């Protein structure tokens, strides 16, 4: 196990240790604040959509007609699926924001290699590099 040693403090107050030093030297060109803003905006949108889904699901179930109720149940199943996907993405975004705060954003959580900026632009909450994702 690598012994951690304190190296310094980055802009924004993040502590930098020897575990992340090489990554920060190589990743100096990545605009972490741009990714943070994008992730926060996406999280706010997801939270709004999840609230709408929750409200829609709570108001259903009052149809007395069997056919209308069956249609409503099918719609509820779609809403529940969307809600589950939204919750999963929300957790992933919160984890990415935590990695930004601890200084490990852009570093693969499995192999400690840099995640290419193009991959982060497409999927900013990804914790894995392309190589580890394909394993």
C-alpha positions as CSV (number, residue, x, y, z in Angstrom):
1,X,0.0,0.0,0.0
2,X,1.3,3.4,-0.9
3,X,2.0,5.7,2.0
4,X,0.2,9.1,1.5
5,X,2.2,12.2,2.0
6,X,0.8,15.8,1.9
7,X,2.0,17.7,-1.1
8,X,0.0,21.0,-1.1
9,X,-3.4,22.6,-1.5
10,X,-4.9,23.3,-4.9
11,X,-7.1,26.3,-5.9
12,X,-10.5,25.6,-4.2
13,X,-8.8,24.2,-1.0
14,X,-8.4,20.6,-2.2
15,X,-5.6,18.7,-0.6
16,X,-3.1,17.2,-2.9
17,X,-1.2,14.1,-1.9
18,X,1.4,11.9,-3.6
19,X,-1.3,9.6,-4.9
20,X,-2.7,12.3,-7.2
21,X,0.5,14.3,-7.9
22,X,1.3,12.8,-11.3
23,X,-2.3,13.0,-12.4
24,X,-2.4,16.7,-11.6
25,X,0.8,17.4,-13.5
26,X,-0.5,15.7,-16.6
27,X,-4.1,16.9,-16.2
28,X,-3.4,20.6,-15.7
29,X,-5.2,21.4,-19.0
30,X,-8.5,19.8,-17.9
31,X,-11.0,22.5,-16.7
32,X,-12.4,20.8,-13.6
33,X,-14.7,23.7,-12.9
34,X,-16.3,23.3,-16.3
35,X,-17.1,19.7,-15.5
36,X,-18.3,20.6,-12.0
37,X,-20.7,23.2,-13.3
38,X,-22.0,20.7,-15.9
39,X,-22.5,18.0,-13.3
40,X,-24.3,20.3,-10.9
41,X,-26.6,21.5,-13.7
42,X,-27.4,17.9,-14.7
43,X,-28.0,16.9,-11.1
44,X,-30.4,19.8,-10.6
45,X,-32.3,18.8,-13.8
46,X,-32.4,15.2,-12.7
47,X,-33.7,16.1,-9.2
48,X,-36.5,18.2,-10.8
49,X,-37.5,15.3,-13.2
50,X,-37.4,12.8,-10.3
51,X,-39.7,15.0,-8.3
52,X,-42.1,15.2,-11.2
53,X,-42.0,11.4,-11.7
54,X,-42.7,10.9,-7.9
55,X,-45.6,13.3,-8.1
56,X,-47.1,11.6,-11.2
57,X,-46.8,8.2,-9.5
58,X,-48.5,9.4,-6.3
59,X,-51.5,10.8,-8.1
60,X,-52.2,7.7,-10.2
61,X,-54.4,4.8,-9.0
62,X,-57.8,6.5,-8.9
63,X,-59.3,5.4,-12.2
64,X,-62.4,3.3,-11.6
65,X,-62.5,2.0,-15.2
66,X,-60.5,-1.3,-15.7
67,X,-59.1,-0.4,-19.1
68,X,-58.1,3.1,-18.0
69,X,-56.5,1.6,-14.9
70,X,-54.5,-0.9,-17.0
71,X,-53.2,1.9,-19.2
72,X,-52.3,3.9,-16.1
73,X,-50.4,0.9,-14.7
74,X,-48.4,0.5,-17.9
75,X,-47.6,4.2,-17.8
76,X,-46.5,3.9,-14.2
77,X,-44.1,1.1,-15.0
78,X,-42.4,3.3,-17.6
79,X,-42.2,6.2,-15.1
80,X,-40.8,3.8,-12.5
81,X,-38.1,2.7,-15.0
82,X,-37.2,6.3,-15.7
83,X,-37.1,7.1,-12.0
84,X,-34.7,4.2,-11.4
85,X,-32.4,5.3,-14.2
86,X,-32.5,8.9,-12.9
87,X,-31.6,7.8,-9.4
88,X,-28.7,5.7,-10.7
89,X,-27.4,8.7,-12.7
90,X,-27.9,11.0,-9.7
91,X,-25.7,8.7,-7.6
92,X,-23.0,8.6,-10.3
93,X,-23.0,12.4,-10.6
94,X,-22.8,12.8,-6.8
95,X,-19.8,10.4,-6.8
96,X,-18.1,12.4,-9.6
97,X,-18.7,15.6,-7.6
98,X,-17.1,13.9,-4.6
99,X,-14.1,13.0,-6.8
100,X,-13.8,16.6,-7.8
101,X,-13.7,17.6,-4.2
102,X,-11.1,15.1,-3.2
103,X,-8.9,15.8,-6.2
104,X,-9.3,12.4,-7.9
105,X,-11.6,13.5,-10.7
106,X,-10.4,12.3,-14.1
107,X,-8.4,9.4,-12.7
108,X,-9.7,5.9,-13.2
109,X,-10.9,4.4,-9.9
110,X,-9.6,0.9,-11.0
111,X,-6.2,1.5,-12.6
112,X,-5.3,5.1,-11.5
113,X,-4.6,6.2,-15.1
114,X,-5.9,9.4,-16.6
115,X,-9.4,9.3,-18.1
116,X,-9.2,11.0,-21.5
117,X,-10.8,14.4,-21.6
118,X,-12.9,13.4,-24.6
119,X,-14.4,10.6,-22.6
120,X,-15.1,13.0,-19.7
121,X,-16.8,15.4,-22.1
122,X,-19.1,12.6,-23.3
123,X,-19.7,11.1,-19.9
124,X,-18.5,13.5,-17.2
125,X,-19.6,11.3,-14.3
126,X,-17.6,8.2,-15.5
127,X,-15.3,6.7,-12.9
128,X,-13.5,4.5,-15.4
129,X,-11.1,5.0,-18.3
130,X,-12.0,3.4,-21.6
131,X,-9.7,0.4,-21.1
132,X,-11.2,-0.5,-17.7
133,X,-14.7,0.1,-18.9
134,X,-14.3,-2.4,-21.7
135,X,-13.0,-5.1,-19.3
